[in-house]
């Protein structure tokens, strides 16, 4: 991995302080689901603007996080060029939109200061402190970016622009070409997409689903989806540097390879793919645990596999937009977001609430897939980025063993109470080595809206002995949460009386704490049932 000189002293607090459980005997499977005491507390906040924040850990213990729709940077002012298809910086034409709460004043070129009225800057001010009369540089908005945290270089954080405090590794993966680290930023990243509406939409509305780093291949993998919210296509990409990416996309013809991607059009439930993290570089998959067995042995895998959960949509609910937002088709009210009419309309049934402003979000079944790891593959032939190489959980046999199929199945992962494992939003999962358990977390388990449009939801945290379950819910169901939250991969496990995990989130609400639009790390502690 090309580390450079990265990152931030405060990340020690986020990733290195709290202990983890160490079990001295094998944990027996549970037969019934029961609530357990659970606590959530804010560990640290970082002035890195953006949302989503899925992550993975390299074999060296470095943490890579992906963010969506932000800058990934700290004390700088997000600027957007609204004049062209890129909706990004265009220094060469001088078309940069600046938040009206900032002005040039006495600041040097490309730097601005906060005015006396900071309307619409609540999230930014909460992150960086809103220091008036201080000059801040511009920083570039991106739909997807990568932040790289090197625990061995926490005193050094190299910035892209010479000003802002950032550990930014990459903007706009997996579509970007290599770009310079100094302004003006390259506009070449748009040369494939400037005049093509379908690929333009894919490019400008891509969001990160998940990340995975494999020591076996020395590669970083990203699962991406587009558009945000209600998804049309999901796809994987691979990189051996974190900069240049290989993906199932023909840049010459400007089309995706449908055979290698997951699409709603093909009725796929894996358009949002969530890799199960298994320690640094996925090494916990083959590391003997307290019982002397490896995950590979426990799961009965003769070959090495990557496992991943799948759902159909990042978040299956939209704000009503315009008079044509609701149409009656076949006697059923169907929501159609006009902004997604091309290339195909996004249609979702559901009850219109809040005076027609919102659809109630849809609970989604969680599905499971796996793919064989091939260390001898090239970037172009790596099976992880090829949908046709994956196999899917199609059910369980009479002994409870998984049945795998080369084609997708409607079978959903089960809980101990026989119900299906569900989530409203994009979620995450890890194997917790010391606990000897798989952990699945969704920051939005069951969102509902009342007649006044107030939304309530709950954290959903589940544990299981295998990815296919059965899964037991272990939270107390009382923590308020309306956010996309991701469990952080841990690289330093320590003994403690309870299981502790760290969760990254931004936006919405997590455990009754307003998680404003930048990175927050929460500590979640619970007792195994």
LOGU-781548 format. One line per field, with one value per residue (C-alpha): residue number from 1; x negated, z, y negated. Coordinates in steps of 0.5 Angstrom, whole numbers. Each point is the difference from the previous one (the first is absolute). Layout:
<nodes>
resi = (NUM,...)
u = (X,...)
w = (Z,...)
v = (Y,...)
</nodes>
This chain:
<nodes>
resi = (1,2,3,4,5,6,7,8,9,10,11,12,13,14,15,16,17,18,19,20,21,22,23,24,25,26,27,28,29,30,31,32,33,34,35,36,37,38,39,40,41,42,43,44,45,46,47,48,49,50,51,52,53,54,55,56,57,58,59,60,61,62,63,64,65,66,67,68,69,70,71,72,73,74,75,76,77,78,79,80,81,82,83,84,85,86,87,88,89,90,91,92,93,94,95,96,97,98,99,100,101,102,103,104,105,106,107,108,109,110,111,112,113,114,115,116,117,118,119,120,121,122,123,124,125,126,127,128,129,130,131,132,133,134,135,136,137,138,139,140,141,142,143,144,145,146,147,148,149,150,151,152,153,154,155,156,157,158,159,160,161,162,163,164,165,166,167,168,169,170,171,172,173,174,175,176,177,178,179,180,181,182,183,184,185,186,187,188,189,190,191,192,193,194,195,196,197,198,199,200,201,202,203,204,205,206,207,208,209,210,211,212,213,214,215,216,217,218,219,220,221,222,223,224,225,226,227,228,229,230,231,232,233,234,235,236,237,238,239,240,241,242,243,244,245,246,247,248,249,250,251,252,253,254,255,256,257,258,259,260,261,262,263,264,265,266,267,268,269,270,271,272,273,274,275,276,277,278,279,280,281,282,283,284,285,286,287,288,289,290,291,292,293,294,295,296,297,298,299,300,301,302,303,304,305,306,307,308,309,310,311,312,313,314,315,316,317,318,319,320,321,322,323,324,325,326,327,328,329,330,331,332,333,334,335,336,337,338,339,340,341,342,343,344,345,346,347,348,349,350,351,352,353,354,355,356,357,358,359,360,361,362,363,364,365,366,367,368,369,370,371,372,373,374,375,376,377,378,379,380,381,382,383,384,385,386,387,388,389,390,391,392,393,394,395,396,397,398,399,400,401,402,403,404,405,406,407,408,409,410,411,412,413,414,415,416,417,418,419,420,421,422,423,424,425,426,427,428,429,430,431,432,433,434,435,436,437,438,439,440,441,442,443,444,445,446,447,448,449,450,451,452,453,454,455,456,457,458,459,460,461,462,463,464,465,466,467,468,469,470,471,472,473,474,475,476,477,478,479,480,481,482,483,484,485,486,487,488,489,490,491,492,493,494,495,496,497,498,499,500,501,502,503,504,505,506,507,508,509,510,511,512,513,514,515,516,517,518,519,520,521,522,523,524,525,526,527,528,529)
u = (0,-3,1,-4,-1,7,4,3,-2,7,2,-4,6,5,-4,-4,2,6,-1,4,2,-4,4,-4,5,4,7,6,5,7,7,4,-1,0,-2,-6,-3,-3,-4,-2,-4,-4,-7,-3,2,-4,1,0,6,4,5,0,-7,-1,-7,-5,-7,-6,-5,-4,6,1,7,3,7,5,4,6,2,-5,-7,-3,-4,0,-1,2,6,3,1,4,1,7,-1,-2,1,-5,3,-7,-6,-2,-5,-2,6,1,7,0,6,-2,5,3,-2,-7,-4,-7,-1,-7,-2,-5,2,5,1,6,2,7,5,3,6,-1,6,0,-6,2,-4,-6,0,1,-6,-5,2,2,-6,2,-5,-4,-2,2,-2,5,1,3,6,1,5,-5,-7,-5,-3,-6,-3,-6,-1,-8,0,6,-5,0,6,-1,5,2,0,-5,5,5,-1,2,-2,3,-3,5,5,6,-2,1,1,-6,-7,-6,1,-5,0,0,5,2,3,0,7,-3,5,6,-3,4,7,1,5,3,6,0,-7,0,6,-4,-7,3,5,-5,0,-5,4,-6,-8,-4,-8,-3,-7,1,0,-3,6,5,7,6,8,3,8,3,5,0,6,4,-5,-1,-6,-6,-7,-7,-6,-8,-6,-7,-2,7,-1,1,6,2,8,5,1,-2,-3,0,7,2,4,0,-1,7,-3,-4,4,6,7,7,2,-2,3,-6,0,-8,0,-3,-5,-3,-6,-1,-7,-4,-6,-6,0,5,-5,5,3,-6,-2,1,4,1,3,-6,4,0,6,-1,0,7,3,-2,-4,-5,-2,0,6,2,7,5,7,4,6,4,0,-5,7,6,4,0,3,6,-2,5,7,-2,-3,5,4,5,-2,4,5,-7,-3,-7,-5,-4,-6,0,-8,-1,5,-7,-2,6,5,-1,7,1,7,2,4,0,-1,-2,5,-3,-7,-3,1,-1,-7,0,-3,-4,-2,-8,-3,-7,-5,-7,-6,-6,-6,-6,-6,-3,5,-2,4,4,2,1,6,3,1,4,7,0,-5,4,5,6,3,6,2,-2,0,3,-6,0,-6,0,2,-3,2,-3,6,4,5,5,-2,-1,-4,4,0,1,7,1,1,-4,-6,2,-3,3,-7,-7,-3,-7,-2,-7,-3,-2,-6,0,8,0,6,2,3,5,2,6,0,7,4,7,2,7,3,6,5,-4,-6,-4,-4,-2,-5,-4,-7,0,-6,-1,-5,0,-5,0,2,6,2,5,-1,1,2,-4,2,5,4,1,-6,3,-4,1,-6,-5,-5,-6,-4,-7,-5,-4,-7,-2,4,0,3,6,7,4,0,-2,0,-1,5,-1,6,2,7,6,0,-4,2,4,-6,1,-6,-1,-3,-7,-3,1,-2,4,-1,5,0,4,0,1,6)
w = (0,-2,7,-1,6,4,5,6,8,2,-4,6,4,-5,-1,5,7,2,2,-4,3,1,1,3,-2,-6,-1,0,-5,2,-1,2,-1,6,1,3,3,-5,1,-6,2,-5,0,-5,-5,-6,-5,-6,-4,-3,1,0,3,-1,1,0,3,-4,3,3,4,-4,-1,-7,1,-6,0,-4,-3,4,0,5,3,6,0,-7,-3,-5,-7,-6,-7,-2,-7,-4,1,5,5,3,0,-7,2,-8,-1,7,1,7,5,7,6,1,7,-2,-3,-3,4,1,-1,-5,-7,1,7,4,7,4,-1,6,-2,-1,-2,-3,3,7,-2,-2,6,5,-4,0,5,-5,2,-3,-4,-1,-7,-2,-7,-5,0,-6,1,-2,-1,3,3,4,7,2,7,2,7,0,-3,4,1,-7,-5,-7,-3,-7,0,5,4,3,5,-4,-1,-7,-4,-6,-3,-5,0,-4,-6,1,-3,3,2,3,8,-2,-3,-5,0,-6,-4,-4,5,-4,-7,0,2,-2,-6,2,5,2,2,3,5,2,1,3,5,2,8,3,3,3,0,1,0,-1,2,-5,-6,3,-3,3,-3,0,-1,-3,-2,-4,1,7,4,-5,-3,-8,0,5,-2,3,-2,2,1,2,2,2,-6,-7,0,-4,-1,-5,-4,-7,-1,-7,-1,6,3,6,-1,2,1,5,4,4,-2,2,-7,1,7,4,7,0,-3,7,2,7,1,6,4,3,3,-3,-7,1,4,5,-5,1,7,5,6,7,-2,-4,-7,-5,-3,-7,4,4,-7,-3,-6,-4,-4,3,-1,1,3,-1,2,-5,-1,-5,2,4,3,-4,2,-4,1,-4,-6,-5,-2,-3,6,1,-5,0,-4,1,5,5,1,-3,2,-6,1,-6,1,-2,-6,-4,-1,3,5,8,2,7,3,7,4,-1,7,3,-5,-6,1,2,-1,6,-1,-2,4,-4,1,0,-4,0,-6,0,-5,-1,1,-5,2,-7,-4,-3,1,-6,2,7,2,5,-5,-5,2,-4,5,6,3,5,6,-3,7,5,0,6,4,-1,-5,-5,-7,-5,-7,-6,-2,5,5,3,7,6,6,6,7,6,0,-7,-2,-6,2,-3,0,-3,-2,-2,6,1,3,3,4,7,1,8,0,-5,-3,-6,1,-5,2,-3,2,-3,2,0,-2,0,-1,4,-3,2,-4,6,-1,5,-1,4,0,-2,2,-1,1,-3,0,-8,-5,-2,7,4,3,7,1,6,1,4,-5,3,-3,-5,-7,-7,-3,-5,5,-1,5,0,-1,6,0,7,5,7,6,3,3,-5,-8,-3,-7,-3,-5,-5,-2,-3,-1,3,7,4,7,1,-2,-6,-4,-5,-7,2,3,7,4,5,5,0,6,1,3,-4,2)
v = (0,-7,-3,-7,-4,1,-2,-3,1,0,7,3,-1,2,7,2,-1,4,7,6,7,6,6,6,5,2,-4,4,-2,-3,3,-6,-8,-4,-7,-2,-6,-5,-7,-4,-6,-5,1,-5,-5,-2,-6,4,-2,6,6,7,2,8,2,6,1,2,6,-6,-2,-7,-2,-2,-3,-2,-6,-3,-7,-4,-2,5,-6,-5,-7,-2,-3,5,-3,3,-2,0,-2,6,8,1,-4,-1,-5,-3,-5,0,-4,-3,3,1,-1,-2,1,-8,1,-1,-6,-1,-7,0,7,2,3,7,-2,-2,-2,0,-6,-2,4,7,3,7,2,3,7,-4,-4,6,3,-5,-5,-6,-5,-7,-4,6,2,7,3,3,8,4,4,7,5,6,-1,4,-2,4,0,3,1,0,-7,-3,-7,-1,-2,-2,-4,-1,-7,-2,-3,5,5,6,8,0,6,-1,-4,3,8,4,-5,-4,-1,-2,-7,-5,-2,-7,-5,-1,7,4,0,6,5,-3,2,7,-3,-7,1,7,-1,7,1,-7,2,6,-4,-6,4,5,2,5,6,4,0,7,1,7,1,7,-5,-6,-4,-5,2,-5,1,-6,-1,-5,-4,-2,2,4,4,3,3,2,2,2,-3,2,-4,2,-8,-3,-5,4,4,6,1,4,-7,-1,-7,0,2,-3,6,5,7,2,8,-3,-5,1,-4,-1,1,7,1,0,0,-2,-7,-2,5,0,3,4,-2,5,-4,-3,2,5,4,2,5,4,-1,5,-3,2,7,1,0,-5,-3,3,7,-2,-2,7,-4,4,-6,-7,-5,-7,0,-6,-2,-3,-5,-3,-7,-5,-3,1,-6,-7,-7,-1,-5,-3,2,6,3,5,4,5,6,6,-2,-1,-7,0,-5,-3,-5,-4,-1,7,1,1,6,3,-2,2,2,2,2,-2,-5,-7,-4,-7,-3,3,-2,7,7,5,3,7,6,4,7,2,5,3,2,2,0,4,-4,1,-3,2,-4,-7,-6,1,7,0,4,-5,-5,5,1,7,2,0,5,-2,3,4,3,5,8,4,0,-8,0,-6,2,-4,-2,-3,-4,-5,3,-4,4,-5,1,2,-2,5,-2,2,-7,-3,-4,-7,-7,-7,-2,2,4,3,7,2,6,-1,4,0,1,5,-2,-4,-7,-3,-7,-5,-7,0,6,-2,-7,-3,-7,-2,-5,-6,3,1,7,5,6,4,3,7,5,7,6,7,5,0,-5,4,0,1,-7,-3,-7,-2,-8,-2,-3,-7,-4,-5,0,-2,0,5,2,5,4,-1,5,1,1,0,5,0,4,-3,2,-2,0,-7,-2,-7,-3,-5,-5,-7,-3,2,2,6,2,-7,-4,-5,3,-6,1,2,6,2,6,3,6,5,5,6,7,6,4)
</nodes>
